[in-house]
Amino acid sequence: MKALTYHGSKDVRVEDVPDPTLVQADDIILRVTATAICGSDLHLYRGKMPALKEGDILGHEFMGIVEDVGRDVTEVAKGDRVVIPFVIACGKCFHCLLDEFSACETTNTGKGAALNQKGIKPPAALFGYTHLYGGVPGGQAELVRVPKANVGPLKIPDALTDEQVLFLSDILPTGYQAVLNAGVGKGSSLAIFGAGPVGLMSAACARMLGAEQIFMVDELQYRLDFAVQAYGVIPISMKDVDDPAELIMQQTNGRGVDATVDAVGFEAKGSTTETILTNLKIEGSSGAALRQAIAATRRCGTVSVPGVYAGFIHAFMFGDAFDKGLSFKMGQTHAQAFMPELLEHVGNGLLKPEIIISHRMSLADAAHGYSIFDQAEEDCRKVVLTP
């Protein structure tokens, strides 16, 4: 089969690789009909994540048709059309029974990214996301082995297109969990840092939940222009405003917003010092977006962090967070917990995630898709690939 494989920083290739086979009795083999390039895939593409090996198959947003099933699979059958959550969860462990699927204790053969682990079990395995998270081959391929197929694959009605439901695999539940963690409700004010796919899905979900005022901060004007048109946000360009948090404070009577969403993560552009420290591996992440989020949030408000972070962060400003009485909620998305509800919202038209798609390509052109997404060329917002 054809699949997109990693060969070093900014070197990905569509190559012939062996077809996957059933390994466990609750596996399925999926023939992929649509897959997407996620913003967090760019961390891998840029060589920023450890434990990524040459030849690893990337991709964690995908869907398709069930082609084969293991003997213990009961929830789906051959021929079913399904979306696959990016998190692989057993459904039976301590965390899965609490619907905390991204904390599943049984699926990850890697060690996770935490540095001070003290023997804690690693979080759930993820498709196509380094050997820290199990080294499971990803979905930017013609075929995928899907473990734990009784927990996660969501059957899709024929009335909905692939593009309408594909993002149930990651960015839609990620944006939804982000705004739920932020406590967004009717009349809320919110600032979203990052107008990439997760930031846009956060804005869409915040509007659905009744947010009244949404600031969106980004350095790319075309992404801000889209967010204004699609979700009615108040745009703040980092190219025009040196301190977005200060502007947000000025526009909220000096109080700040009820909550902030950091949809940027560890590759936020920080100071020269942070760039040097990150390059020297003294710190793992820039704290620029987090500092802005802390500064823009009102006292007793919430900072929600769906953006990926790893390692140490320079100048986290924890004292400011304490002084303001802020709450923080963060982490990988418990995708399985939200997918059925979000499917209903898509089906009844409350959410239209497909509108963010800017580029449609064949899987054969995936390397070009990564390049334009990475370089923000051609007003690229989201790339969908079809094997």
Secondary structure by P-SEA (a helix, b strand, c coil): cbbbbbccccccccccccccccccccbbbbbcccccccaaaaaaaacccccccccbbbbcccccccccccccccccccccccccccccccccccccccccccccccccccccccccccccccccccccccccccccccccccccccccccccccccccccccccccccccaaaaaaaaaaaaccccccccccccccaaaaaaaaaaaaacccbbbbbcccaaaaaaaaaccccccccccccccaaaaaaaaacccccccccccccccccccaaaaaaaaaccccccaaaaaaaaaaccccbbbbbcccccccccccaaaaaaaaccccccccccccccaaaaaaaaaaccccccccccccccccaaaaaaaaaaaccccccbbbbcc
